[in-house]
Structure formats: C-alpha cells, structure tokens
Amino acid sequence: MTTPFPTVTVDTYNFSAPDDAEWIVDKLDSHQWSGKNLDFQVHWNIGEMTWELLESCKELAALDRYLMLMGMKHWKQLPRKAAA
C-alpha cells in the first residue's frame, strides 16, 4: 500500500478521556440495511459521526425521534434502499 504523503508524520493527541467515557447521542442521521442487519449513522455531541448497530441504538430516544421523522412506528418498517 502506498502512503499518500510519505514525508508527513502525524502526531496523535491523547484527550485523556477514560476508556469507559460515555458520549451523548445528538441524533440519528440515517440508516442502512446490510442483509438482515440494520445500522444507524449516529451524530454524537462531540461532533463525530459513527455507524452503530441496531442493538446499540434500540433504547435511544434518538431512535424514537428518527422513526417519527421517517413516519414509521417500528424500525422494521424502515425502507431498504437499493444497492447502488
């Protein structure tokens, strides 16, 4: 694998967050199906976005808001987008 910038070194910064720190979910931005699995794009309070499994999102108030915005009562009703 070729490094895009071979002469550049990157320093990482340790924000000193404990390993068990919990971040707050601002909202769910979108969803995607992969076979029978459902993932949600989670927008965190720190500005980061990650894809999380349904199992991690089932108890979130953000899921209830997302379903309401999508006009659905249950996550099983969420549309499956055709693969591009």
C-alpha positions as CSV (number, residue, x, y, z in Angstrom):
1,M,0.0,0.0,0.0
2,T,1.3,3.4,-0.9
3,T,1.3,6.2,1.6
4,P,-0.3,9.3,0.1
5,F,2.1,11.7,2.0
6,P,5.2,9.7,2.8
7,T,7.2,12.6,4.2
8,V,4.4,13.7,6.5
9,T,4.3,12.4,10.1
10,V,1.2,12.6,12.1
11,D,1.2,13.1,15.9
12,T,-1.8,11.8,17.7
13,Y,-3.2,13.6,20.7
14,N,-4.5,11.8,23.8
15,F,-7.6,13.7,25.0
16,S,-7.3,11.8,28.3
17,A,-10.9,10.5,28.1
18,P,-11.3,7.4,30.2
19,D,-11.9,4.2,28.4
20,D,-15.4,3.9,30.0
21,A,-16.4,7.5,29.0
22,E,-19.9,7.7,27.6
23,W,-20.7,10.2,24.8
24,I,-24.2,11.7,24.3
25,V,-26.1,11.0,21.1
26,D,-27.4,14.1,19.5
27,K,-29.4,12.4,16.8
28,L,-29.5,9.6,14.2
29,D,-28.8,10.9,10.7
30,S,-29.6,8.0,8.5
31,H,-29.8,4.2,8.4
32,Q,-28.6,1.4,6.1
33,W,-29.5,-2.2,5.8
34,S,-26.9,-4.9,5.1
35,G,-28.8,-8.1,4.6
36,K,-30.8,-8.5,7.7
37,N,-28.7,-6.1,9.7
38,L,-29.6,-2.5,10.4
39,D,-27.1,0.2,11.1
40,F,-27.7,3.8,12.1
41,Q,-25.4,6.8,11.5
42,V,-25.1,8.3,15.0
43,H,-24.3,12.0,15.4
44,W,-22.5,12.4,18.7
45,N,-22.4,15.5,20.9
46,I,-18.7,15.9,20.2
47,G,-19.4,16.4,16.5
48,E,-18.3,12.9,15.4
49,M,-20.4,10.5,13.4
50,T,-20.2,6.8,13.5
51,W,-22.2,3.8,12.2
52,E,-23.7,1.8,15.0
53,L,-25.6,-1.5,15.1
54,L,-29.3,-1.5,15.8
55,E,-28.6,-3.4,19.1
56,S,-26.6,-0.3,20.3
57,C,-29.4,2.1,19.4
58,K,-32.6,0.2,20.4
59,E,-33.0,2.0,23.7
60,L,-32.2,5.5,22.5
61,A,-34.7,8.4,22.5
62,A,-32.9,9.4,19.3
63,L,-34.3,6.3,17.6
64,D,-37.8,7.2,18.6
65,R,-37.3,10.7,17.1
66,Y,-35.8,9.2,13.9
67,L,-38.7,6.8,13.5
68,M,-41.2,9.7,14.0
69,L,-39.4,11.8,11.4
70,M,-39.4,8.9,9.0
71,G,-43.1,8.4,9.6
72,M,-42.6,4.9,11.0
73,K,-43.7,3.2,14.2
74,H,-41.1,0.4,14.3
75,W,-37.6,0.1,13.0
76,K,-38.6,-2.9,10.9
77,Q,-40.6,-0.5,8.7
78,L,-37.6,1.5,7.7
79,P,-37.0,1.4,3.9
80,R,-34.4,-0.8,2.4
81,K,-32.5,1.3,-0.1
82,A,-31.5,-0.5,-3.3
83,A,-27.7,-1.1,-3.6
84,A,-26.0,1.3,-5.9
